[in-house]
Amino acid sequence: AGGISIQNVTVRYNNHAALDNVSLIIPHGSHIAVVGPNGAGKSTLFKALVGLAPIETGSIQIHSEPLEDDLYCISYVPQKGEVDMRFPITVREVILMGRFRRYGLIKAPSSRDHEIVEQSMVQLSITKLANRTLNELSGGQVQRVFLARALAQEPHILLMDEPFTGVDVSTQEATLQFLSDLKNLNVTVLVSTHDLNLAARKFEGVVLLKRRLIAYGTPSQVMKREYLAAAFGEQLFMLDDAVLIDHCCPSETTERE
């Protein structure tokens, strides 16, 4: 029951609206792609959902409760550019951090916590990396580590910010399989992506943002010329009704908002 209810949410940075009066209802268990140009507010939306971006106006409810009452059930996988890769921490320790809210500051992790960490590594095929530090890993391996951490958290809601940017095909496929597994567990998933074709093919719903909500619905409802033009403007080209983003514009790994 429940899901995510976002009502009239505005977030400002330096007097600039990164999100402007956005309202959305995300039913529990749905898998939604969040798309829009760089600086559209995709990362800000996710940060607002985990309490990292202060909301100026509006409200967010999770499972019909105020956001701050239910943060523990949300797992957030940030963009790789936001992770400090120099920190000397092993893969196993990173994934164990996903259990932190279960065992807290006082107690030590239980055998059950360690067991879930091992299962998560098996599921993402990274057991052999367990004792390596993050700075020894490729981008695709780091992605799998953060997926395993999210899995270990046993979330009701998973937010993933640009997981398909700068990873190899096998990591992209592993990520999509991971999302498919979560669908079977009835986990609500929001994924931001620059890949509109992937959003249309692999997700049941699409949120199109440009600081304001441009459109929200099924891919066929949202991927229309007028909505895409409103969001992407001159970056957008239509060829045989296929959606193409102008690749002359480098896709930034970290949104500037």
N, C-alpha and C positions, 0 to 999 in steps of 0.2 A: 504494500500500500504506500501511498504518499508520492514519492518521486521528488522532483525539484520544482519549486515555485519561485520565480524571479519576478518581482513586481516593481515597475517604475524605478529601476536602479540606475543611478548616476554615480560615476567615479571620476574624480578630477585629479590630475597631476599638474602642479604649478598653474592653476587656474585654467587648465585646458581639459576639456571633457574627453577622457579616454573611452568612457561608455556614457551614452546620453539617453536616459529615460527608457531603458530596455526592460521589456516584460516578456517572459517565456514560461511555459509550463512543460516540463520534461517528464513524461510518464515513467514510472519505475520499470526498469528492465529494458528500456529502449536504447538503441545505439544511434547516436547523433553525430554527424560531422559538422564542425564549426569552420566556416570558410569566410574569406574576405581578404582584401589587400593588406600589405604590411601597414601596421599602425591602426588597424581597424578595431582593435580592442579585444582580440581573441585571447591573448595572454592575460589581459586585465580581467576578463570575464572569469577565467579559471582562478586567478588569484583572489578575486572577490569571493568565489565559492569556497575557498579554503581559509578565508579570513586574513589574507596577506595584503589585500588592497582595501583600504577603508572606504565604505560606502557613504557618499554624501547625502543622497536621498534614496528612498525606496526600501525594500526589504527582501530578504531571501529566506525561504523555509525549506528544510529538508525533512521528508517524511512528516509533513504538517507541523513540524516543530521549528522554533527559531534556529537560525544557522549555528549559533554558538553552542547550542545544546547537543548538536549531532555531528560535530566536526570529525569525531573519531572514525566514522564510517566512510569517510572520503579518502581515497588515495590519489595523490597528484604526482604525475611524472612530468617534470619541467623540461624545457628545451635543454639540449646538451650544453649549450653555451652558458647556461646558468649554474652549471655544476663545477665546483673547484676540483679539478683533476689532480692537483698537486697534494691534496690531503692524503697522508699516509694511512689509508684504511683498506682492508682487504675486502674482496668480493663477499665473503661470508659475513663479515661485519656490516657491510652496507645492507645486505638483505635482512639481517637480524634487526636492523633499525626499523624495519617494517612491523616488527612485533612490539616495538617500544610501548605503544599505548596499551598493550595488553598486560605487560609486566611492570611498567612504570620505573620511577627513579629508585625506589627503595629495594624492590626485589630483584633477584637475579633471574635471567631467563630460565624457564622450565625445560624439562626434557621435551615437552610438547612443542615449545617454541623452536627448539633446535631441530626437531623432527620436521616441522613445517618449512623451515629454512632449507633443509636438505631436499625435501620434496619439490620445493619451488625451483631449486637449481636443476634438478633432474628434468622438470617440465620444460625449462628453457635451454636445456642441453649445455649447461655451463659448470657442471660439477668439477670438471678438470681445472677450472679457473679459480676455485674457491679460495686459495691462499695467495692469489696474485693481488697486487694493488691496482687501483683504477688507472693510474698513469701508465700501466703496462699493457693496457687493453686497446683494441681498435674501437672505432665509433660504434660499429655494430655490436661488439661484445658489451660495451658500456650500456647500450640500449637494452640488451637482454638482462643485464644485471638489474636495471631499474624496473623492468617488467617483473622480474622475480621478486624484487622487494615489494612491488605493488600486490603481487599475488599472495605473498606471505602476510600481508596486512589483512587479508580476507575482507576486502571492502564491499560495501553495498553500491558505491559509486566510484568510478574511475575516471579521472581527467588526464588526458595525454596531450601535451603541447608539442605539435610538429614532430611526431615520432617517425615519420617517413622521410624526413629531410636528411640527406647526407648519409643514408645507410644502404648497404648492398641489398641485392634482390633476396638473398636467403633470409636476411634479418627482416625485410619487409614481409616476406611470407610467414616467418615465425610470429611476427607481430599480429598479422591478420588471423593466424590460427589461434593465437592467444585470445584475441577478441572474440572469436567464434566459441571458444571454450567458456569464456565469461558469459556469453549469451545463454548458454545452457544452464549457467548458475544464476541467471536472472539478475546479473549485475548491470546497473545503468552505466553507460559509457558515453563520454563526450570526448571527441578527438578533433583537434584543430589541424588543418592541412591546407597546403597550397595546391594540392592535386585535385582539381574539380572532377576529373573523370573518375578517380578513385572514390571520391566522396559520393558520387552518383551511383557507382556500381556496388559499393560495399556497405553502405549505411542506409537505414530505413528512413532517416530524417536528416534534413540539412538546415542549419542556421546560417543565414547570410548576413554578415555584419559589416557596417562601415561606421563605427561608433554608435550609430543608431541601428535598430533592427530593420534590415531591408526586407527580408522574407524568411519565413519558417514554415516547413511542411515537408512533404515527400520530395525526393529528388526531382520528379517530373513537375511538381508545383513550383519549385524554387529555381530550377535551372532554365529560366526563361530570359530571353534577350533583354527585356526591360529591367528586370531585377539585376542581372549580371552587369549590364551597362551602368546602372545606378551605383553599383559597388566598385567596379573596376575601371569604368570610364575608358580612357584611351588605351589602357593595357590590354583590353579585350579584343580578340579577333574571332569572328565566326566563319568557319570554313565548313561547308556542307552540314551545317547545324551541329558540328562537333564543337565542344568548348575548348578553346585554346587560350592559354595565358601567354602574353608576349615574353618570351624567354630572353629578350635582350636586356630586360631589367633584372639584375641579379636578385635572387630571393635571399633576403637577409635571414641569418639563422636566429637572430634575436630581434624581436619587435621593439621598435623605439616608440614609446608612447608617452 
